[in-house]
Amino acid sequence: MLVLNPIDVKVGECLQNTRLHLGLSFHELALAIGVSNACLLDFESGKTRIGADKLYDICRVLHVRPVAFFAWLPDKANATPKERDAA
């Protein structure tokens, strides 16, 4: 039985929501970031972790910063080390 990492699932949900919000089809995004439809499906479902290189491609195509995929984390998790130390 495959156990999905909850962080990968949440990042995949954010990816799907952003894609849909921008009106991009599944196929259009897959083509733009150089992956198969099956691979993008695995990213969006959380079945496959998105590597830094693909996250960069996704952010470039969707015109978002990487933090957009982690906005659901508590504020302290999104803080810089300097900001965390000051708190």
C-alpha positions as CSV (number, residue, x, y, z in Angstrom):
1,M,0.0,0.0,0.0
2,L,1.4,3.4,-1.0
3,V,1.5,5.9,1.8
4,L,1.5,9.5,0.5
5,N,3.4,12.2,2.3
6,P,0.9,14.8,3.5
7,I,3.2,17.7,2.5
8,D,3.5,16.4,-1.1
9,V,-0.3,16.0,-1.2
10,K,-0.8,19.6,0.0
11,V,1.8,21.0,-2.4
12,G,0.1,19.0,-5.2
13,E,-3.3,20.5,-4.3
14,C,-1.8,24.0,-4.4
15,L,-0.3,23.3,-7.8
16,Q,-3.7,22.1,-9.1
17,N,-5.6,25.0,-7.6
18,T,-3.1,27.5,-9.1
19,R,-3.3,25.9,-12.5
20,L,-7.1,25.9,-12.5
21,H,-7.2,29.5,-11.2
22,L,-5.1,30.6,-14.1
23,G,-7.2,28.6,-16.6
24,L,-4.4,26.4,-17.8
25,S,-5.4,22.9,-18.9
26,F,-3.7,19.9,-17.5
27,H,-2.0,19.2,-20.9
28,E,-0.9,22.8,-21.4
29,L,1.0,22.8,-18.1
30,A,2.5,19.4,-18.6
31,L,3.8,20.5,-22.0
32,A,5.1,23.8,-20.7
33,I,7.2,22.2,-17.9
34,G,8.4,19.3,-20.0
35,V,6.6,16.3,-18.3
36,S,4.0,13.8,-19.4
37,N,0.4,14.1,-18.4
38,A,0.9,11.1,-16.1
39,C,3.8,12.8,-14.4
40,L,1.8,16.0,-13.8
41,L,-1.1,13.9,-12.4
42,D,1.4,12.3,-10.0
43,F,2.6,15.8,-8.9
44,E,-0.9,17.1,-8.4
45,S,-2.0,14.0,-6.5
46,G,1.1,14.0,-4.2
47,K,2.1,10.6,-5.5
48,T,5.4,12.0,-6.8
49,R,7.4,14.7,-4.9
50,I,8.2,17.7,-7.0
51,G,12.0,18.3,-7.3
52,A,13.5,21.7,-7.1
53,D,14.2,21.9,-10.8
54,K,10.6,21.1,-11.7
55,L,9.3,23.5,-9.0
56,Y,11.4,26.2,-10.6
57,D,9.8,25.4,-14.0
58,I,6.3,25.3,-12.6
59,C,6.8,28.7,-10.8
60,R,8.2,30.2,-14.0
61,V,5.2,29.0,-16.1
62,L,2.6,29.9,-13.5
63,H,4.3,33.2,-12.6
64,V,4.3,32.5,-8.8
65,R,7.0,32.3,-6.2
66,P,7.8,28.9,-4.6
67,V,6.3,30.1,-1.3
68,A,2.9,30.0,-3.0
69,F,3.0,26.2,-2.7
70,F,3.7,26.4,1.1
71,A,1.3,29.3,2.1
72,W,-0.8,26.8,4.1
73,L,2.1,26.3,6.5
74,P,2.0,28.2,9.8
75,D,3.5,31.7,9.6
76,K,6.7,30.7,11.5
77,A,7.4,28.0,9.0
78,N,7.5,30.5,6.2
79,A,9.7,32.9,8.1
80,T,13.4,33.4,7.2
81,P,15.9,32.0,9.7
82,K,16.6,35.6,10.8
83,E,12.9,36.3,11.4
84,R,12.5,33.0,13.3
85,D,15.4,33.9,15.6
86,A,13.9,37.3,16.3
87,A,10.6,35.9,17.4
